[in-house]
């Protein structure tokens, strides 16, 4: 089963999304957005850019 993006409005009225794997586990979540369209743009950006994203190890 494929994963899915869940789009929702949080308690403070901001829009957020999370990506769930086929088994229901949350594997990514987004920042808060002031509008639903902003959150949808964030999802779209992940869809367009994640497949080619490189993995870089950093020191925090």
Jmol script that loads the backbone (N, CA, C; Angstrom):
load data "model"
ATOM      1  N   UNK A   1       0.838  -1.183   0.000  1.00  0.00           N
ATOM      2  CA  UNK A   1       0.000   0.000   0.000  1.00  0.00           C
ATOM      3  C   UNK A   1       0.881   1.244   0.000  1.00  0.00           C
ATOM      4  N   UNK A   2       0.549   2.195  -0.834  1.00  0.00           N
ATOM      5  CA  UNK A   2       1.328   3.431  -0.948  1.00  0.00           C
ATOM      6  C   UNK A   2       1.083   4.332   0.256  1.00  0.00           C
ATOM      7  N   UNK A   3       2.024   5.215   0.489  1.00  0.00           N
ATOM      8  CA  UNK A   3       1.863   6.192   1.549  1.00  0.00           C
ATOM      9  C   UNK A   3       0.856   7.260   1.155  1.00  0.00           C
ATOM     10  N   UNK A   4       0.577   8.158   2.105  1.00  0.00           N
ATOM     11  CA  UNK A   4      -0.362   9.241   1.823  1.00  0.00           C
ATOM     12  C   UNK A   4       0.008  10.479   2.624  1.00  0.00           C
ATOM     13  N   UNK A   5      -0.302  11.626   2.049  1.00  0.00           N
ATOM     14  CA  UNK A   5      -0.164  12.886   2.754  1.00  0.00           C
ATOM     15  C   UNK A   5      -1.478  13.176   3.462  1.00  0.00           C
ATOM     16  N   UNK A   6      -1.415  13.544   4.720  1.00  0.00           N
ATOM     17  CA  UNK A   6      -2.596  13.991   5.454  1.00  0.00           C
ATOM     18  C   UNK A   6      -2.467  15.494   5.671  1.00  0.00           C
ATOM     19  N   UNK A   7      -3.458  16.230   5.275  1.00  0.00           N
ATOM     20  CA  UNK A   7      -3.496  17.683   5.382  1.00  0.00           C
ATOM     21  C   UNK A   7      -4.510  18.030   6.464  1.00  0.00           C
ATOM     22  N   UNK A   8      -4.134  18.896   7.404  1.00  0.00           N
ATOM     23  CA  UNK A   8      -5.054  19.222   8.501  1.00  0.00           C
ATOM     24  C   UNK A   8      -4.783  20.609   9.066  1.00  0.00           C
ATOM     25  N   UNK A   9      -5.786  21.128   9.747  1.00  0.00           N
ATOM     26  CA  UNK A   9      -5.675  22.412  10.432  1.00  0.00           C
ATOM     27  C   UNK A   9      -5.427  22.127  11.909  1.00  0.00           C
ATOM     28  N   UNK A  10      -4.366  22.720  12.468  1.00  0.00           N
ATOM     29  CA  UNK A  10      -4.036  22.454  13.862  1.00  0.00           C
ATOM     30  C   UNK A  10      -4.877  23.317  14.812  1.00  0.00           C
ATOM     31  N   UNK A  11      -4.656  23.150  16.110  1.00  0.00           N
ATOM     32  CA  UNK A  11      -5.451  23.848  17.130  1.00  0.00           C
ATOM     33  C   UNK A  11      -5.324  25.360  17.065  1.00  0.00           C
ATOM     34  N   UNK A  12      -4.219  25.862  16.515  1.00  0.00           N
ATOM     35  CA  UNK A  12      -4.016  27.311  16.431  1.00  0.00           C
ATOM     36  C   UNK A  12      -4.497  27.892  15.098  1.00  0.00           C
ATOM     37  N   UNK A  13      -5.124  27.051  14.265  1.00  0.00           N
ATOM     38  CA  UNK A  13      -5.651  27.526  12.994  1.00  0.00           C
ATOM     39  C   UNK A  13      -4.654  27.522  11.850  1.00  0.00           C
ATOM     40  N   UNK A  14      -3.477  26.960  12.075  1.00  0.00           N
ATOM     41  CA  UNK A  14      -2.455  26.851  11.024  1.00  0.00           C
ATOM     42  C   UNK A  14      -2.637  25.527  10.294  1.00  0.00           C
ATOM     43  N   UNK A  15      -2.181  25.484   9.051  1.00  0.00           N
ATOM     44  CA  UNK A  15      -2.274  24.266   8.247  1.00  0.00           C
ATOM     45  C   UNK A  15      -0.969  23.494   8.306  1.00  0.00           C
ATOM     46  N   UNK A  16      -1.074  22.187   8.393  1.00  0.00           N
ATOM     47  CA  UNK A  16       0.082  21.293   8.474  1.00  0.00           C
ATOM     48  C   UNK A  16      -0.181  20.056   7.619  1.00  0.00           C
ATOM     49  N   UNK A  17       0.878  19.305   7.362  1.00  0.00           N
ATOM     50  CA  UNK A  17       0.723  18.010   6.705  1.00  0.00           C
ATOM     51  C   UNK A  17       1.686  17.027   7.314  1.00  0.00           C
ATOM     52  N   UNK A  18       1.359  15.783   7.129  1.00  0.00           N
ATOM     53  CA  UNK A  18       2.275  14.699   7.511  1.00  0.00           C
ATOM     54  C   UNK A  18       2.183  13.642   6.426  1.00  0.00           C
ATOM     55  N   UNK A  19       3.280  12.952   6.229  1.00  0.00           N
ATOM     56  CA  UNK A  19       3.343  11.865   5.266  1.00  0.00           C
ATOM     57  C   UNK A  19       3.361  10.563   6.043  1.00  0.00           C
ATOM     58  N   UNK A  20       2.420   9.693   5.730  1.00  0.00           N
ATOM     59  CA  UNK A  20       2.348   8.402   6.408  1.00  0.00           C
ATOM     60  C   UNK A  20       2.704   7.292   5.435  1.00  0.00           C
ATOM     61  N   UNK A  21       3.464   6.328   5.937  1.00  0.00           N
ATOM     62  CA  UNK A  21       3.809   5.138   5.161  1.00  0.00           C
ATOM     63  C   UNK A  21       2.570   4.248   5.038  1.00  0.00           C
ATOM     64  N   UNK A  22       2.654   3.247   4.199  1.00  0.00           N
ATOM     65  CA  UNK A  22       1.547   2.323   4.008  1.00  0.00           C
ATOM     66  C   UNK A  22       1.103   1.627   5.279  1.00  0.00           C
ATOM     67  N   UNK A  23       2.021   1.494   6.257  1.00  0.00           N
ATOM     68  CA  UNK A  23       1.675   0.845   7.520  1.00  0.00           C
ATOM     69  C   UNK A  23       1.111   1.829   8.550  1.00  0.00           C
ATOM     70  N   UNK A  24       0.927   3.094   8.152  1.00  0.00           N
ATOM     71  CA  UNK A  24       0.342   4.099   9.045  1.00  0.00           C
ATOM     72  C   UNK A  24       1.348   4.896   9.852  1.00  0.00           C
ATOM     73  N   UNK A  25       2.628   4.543   9.769  1.00  0.00           N
ATOM     74  CA  UNK A  25       3.663   5.252  10.526  1.00  0.00           C
ATOM     75  C   UNK A  25       3.948   6.612   9.885  1.00  0.00           C
ATOM     76  N   UNK A  26       4.037   7.654  10.711  1.00  0.00           N
ATOM     77  CA  UNK A  26       4.390   8.982  10.212  1.00  0.00           C
ATOM     78  C   UNK A  26       5.871   8.973   9.874  1.00  0.00           C
ATOM     79  N   UNK A  27       6.189   9.317   8.623  1.00  0.00           N
ATOM     80  CA  UNK A  27       7.590   9.314   8.203  1.00  0.00           C
ATOM     81  C   UNK A  27       8.108  10.718   7.892  1.00  0.00           C
ATOM     82  N   UNK A  28       7.210  11.696   7.818  1.00  0.00           N
ATOM     83  CA  UNK A  28       7.615  13.086   7.615  1.00  0.00           C
ATOM     84  C   UNK A  28       6.451  13.989   8.010  1.00  0.00           C
ATOM     85  N   UNK A  29       6.798  15.168   8.501  1.00  0.00           N
ATOM     86  CA  UNK A  29       5.760  16.152   8.801  1.00  0.00           C
ATOM     87  C   UNK A  29       6.285  17.527   8.424  1.00  0.00           C
ATOM     88  N   UNK A  30       5.374  18.400   8.084  1.00  0.00           N
ATOM     89  CA  UNK A  30       5.752  19.726   7.610  1.00  0.00           C
ATOM     90  C   UNK A  30       5.593  20.793   8.670  1.00  0.00           C
ATOM     91  N   UNK A  31       6.149  21.927   8.389  1.00  0.00           N
ATOM     92  CA  UNK A  31       6.014  23.094   9.245  1.00  0.00           C
ATOM     93  C   UNK A  31       4.584  23.588   9.193  1.00  0.00           C
ATOM     94  N   UNK A  32       4.259  24.605   9.967  1.00  0.00           N
ATOM     95  CA  UNK A  32       2.914  25.176   9.908  1.00  0.00           C
ATOM     96  C   UNK A  32       2.856  26.242   8.812  1.00  0.00           C
ATOM     97  N   UNK A  33       1.718  26.323   8.179  1.00  0.00           N
ATOM     98  CA  UNK A  33       1.469  27.280   7.103  1.00  0.00           C
ATOM     99  C   UNK A  33       0.239  28.100   7.462  1.00  0.00           C
ATOM    100  N   UNK A  34       0.229  29.353   7.073  1.00  0.00           N
ATOM    101  CA  UNK A  34      -0.910  30.214   7.389  1.00  0.00           C
ATOM    102  C   UNK A  34      -2.120  29.930   6.518  1.00  0.00           C
ATOM    103  N   UNK A  35      -1.906  29.245   5.390  1.00  0.00           N
ATOM    104  CA  UNK A  35      -3.020  28.943   4.492  1.00  0.00           C
ATOM    105  C   UNK A  35      -2.963  27.491   4.028  1.00  0.00           C
ATOM    106  N   UNK A  36      -4.113  26.991   3.654  1.00  0.00           N
ATOM    107  CA  UNK A  36      -4.194  25.639   3.119  1.00  0.00           C
ATOM    108  C   UNK A  36      -3.392  25.534   1.820  1.00  0.00           C
ATOM    109  N   UNK A  37      -3.479  26.572   0.998  1.00  0.00           N
ATOM    110  CA  UNK A  37      -2.741  26.539  -0.271  1.00  0.00           C
ATOM    111  C   UNK A  37      -1.235  26.505  -0.032  1.00  0.00           C
ATOM    112  N   UNK A  38      -0.759  27.156   1.028  1.00  0.00           N
ATOM    113  CA  UNK A  38       0.660  27.106   1.369  1.00  0.00           C
ATOM    114  C   UNK A  38       1.096  25.699   1.739  1.00  0.00           C
ATOM    115  N   UNK A  39       0.270  25.001   2.518  1.00  0.00           N
ATOM    116  CA  UNK A  39       0.582  23.622   2.896  1.00  0.00           C
ATOM    117  C   UNK A  39       0.577  22.717   1.670  1.00  0.00           C
ATOM    118  N   UNK A  40      -0.385  22.926   0.775  1.00  0.00           N
ATOM    119  CA  UNK A  40      -0.432  22.134  -0.459  1.00  0.00           C
ATOM    120  C   UNK A  40       0.802  22.395  -1.317  1.00  0.00           C
ATOM    121  N   UNK A  41       1.284  23.622  -1.322  1.00  0.00           N
ATOM    122  CA  UNK A  41       2.518  23.937  -2.061  1.00  0.00           C
ATOM    123  C   UNK A  41       3.709  23.213  -1.446  1.00  0.00           C
ATOM    124  N   UNK A  42       3.734  23.102  -0.119  1.00  0.00           N
ATOM    125  CA  UNK A  42       4.797  22.352   0.555  1.00  0.00           C
ATOM    126  C   UNK A  42       4.787  20.886   0.161  1.00  0.00           C
ATOM    127  N   UNK A  43       3.597  20.303   0.098  1.00  0.00           N
ATOM    128  CA  UNK A  43       3.461  18.910  -0.338  1.00  0.00           C
ATOM    129  C   UNK A  43       3.951  18.767  -1.771  1.00  0.00           C
ATOM    130  N   UNK A  44       3.537  19.682  -2.624  1.00  0.00           N
ATOM    131  CA  UNK A  44       3.946  19.637  -4.028  1.00  0.00           C
ATOM    132  C   UNK A  44       5.467  19.734  -4.166  1.00  0.00           C
ATOM    133  N   UNK A  45       6.076  20.585  -3.360  1.00  0.00           N
ATOM    134  CA  UNK A  45       7.528  20.739  -3.397  1.00  0.00           C
ATOM    135  C   UNK A  45       8.230  19.433  -3.033  1.00  0.00           C
ATOM    136  N   UNK A  46       7.741  18.756  -2.032  1.00  0.00           N
ATOM    137  CA  UNK A  46       8.330  17.469  -1.641  1.00  0.00           C
ATOM    138  C   UNK A  46       8.181  16.466  -2.776  1.00  0.00           C
ATOM    139  N   UNK A  47       7.002  16.417  -3.369  1.00  0.00           N
ATOM    140  CA  UNK A  47       6.772  15.481  -4.477  1.00  0.00           C
ATOM    141  C   UNK A  47       7.735  15.734  -5.643  1.00  0.00           C
ATOM    142  N   UNK A  48       8.007  16.992  -5.933  1.00  0.00           N
ATOM    143  CA  UNK A  48       8.867  17.340  -7.068  1.00  0.00           C
ATOM    144  C   UNK A  48      10.345  17.173  -6.772  1.00  0.00           C
ATOM    145  N   UNK A  49      10.761  17.418  -5.546  1.00  0.00           N
ATOM    146  CA  UNK A  49      12.189  17.498  -5.230  1.00  0.00           C
ATOM    147  C   UNK A  49      12.777  16.314  -4.471  1.00  0.00           C
ATOM    148  N   UNK A  50      11.989  15.553  -3.766  1.00  0.00           N
ATOM    149  CA  UNK A  50      12.531  14.526  -2.873  1.00  0.00           C
ATOM    150  C   UNK A  50      13.195  13.371  -3.610  1.00  0.00           C
ATOM    151  N   UNK A  51      12.677  12.998  -4.758  1.00  0.00           N
ATOM    152  CA  UNK A  51      13.221  11.832  -5.458  1.00  0.00           C
ATOM    153  C   UNK A  51      14.695  12.009  -5.806  1.00  0.00           C
ATOM    154  N   UNK A  52      15.122  13.220  -6.086  1.00  0.00           N
ATOM    155  CA  UNK A  52      16.503  13.474  -6.484  1.00  0.00           C
ATOM    156  C   UNK A  52      17.353  14.105  -5.374  1.00  0.00           C
ATOM    157  N   UNK A  53      16.795  14.211  -4.187  1.00  0.00           N
ATOM    158  CA  UNK A  53      17.525  14.878  -3.107  1.00  0.00           C
ATOM    159  C   UNK A  53      18.704  14.013  -2.644  1.00  0.00           C
ATOM    160  N   UNK A  54      19.831  14.658  -2.434  1.00  0.00           N
ATOM    161  CA  UNK A  54      20.996  13.924  -1.947  1.00  0.00           C
ATOM    162  C   UNK A  54      20.957  13.880  -0.426  1.00  0.00           C
ATOM    163  N   UNK A  55      21.599  12.891   0.165  1.00  0.00           N
ATOM    164  CA  UNK A  55      21.699  12.762   1.609  1.00  0.00           C
ATOM    165  C   UNK A  55      23.044  13.313   2.028  1.00  0.00           C
ATOM    166  N   UNK A  56      23.034  14.283   2.954  1.00  0.00           N
ATOM    167  CA  UNK A  56      24.258  14.924   3.417  1.00  0.00           C
ATOM    168  C   UNK A  56      24.289  14.826   4.930  1.00  0.00           C
ATOM    169  N   UNK A  57      25.382  14.308   5.469  1.00  0.00           N
ATOM    170  CA  UNK A  57      25.540  14.213   6.917  1.00  0.00           C
ATOM    171  C   UNK A  57      26.087  15.531   7.434  1.00  0.00           C
ATOM    172  N   UNK A  58      25.465  16.060   8.495  1.00  0.00           N
ATOM    173  CA  UNK A  58      25.934  17.313   9.078  1.00  0.00           C
ATOM    174  C   UNK A  58      26.167  17.132  10.565  1.00  0.00           C
ATOM    175  N   UNK A  59      26.887  18.051  11.139  1.00  0.00           N
ATOM    176  CA  UNK A  59      27.122  18.060  12.585  1.00  0.00           C
ATOM    177  C   UNK A  59      26.249  19.135  13.196  1.00  0.00           C
ATOM    178  N   UNK A  60      25.493  18.774  14.200  1.00  0.00           N
ATOM    179  CA  UNK A  60      24.653  19.766  14.910  1.00  0.00           C
ATOM    180  C   UNK A  60      25.297  20.237  16.171  1.00  0.00           C
TER     181      UNK A  60
END
end "model"
wireframe off; spacefill off
backbone 0.3
color backbone group
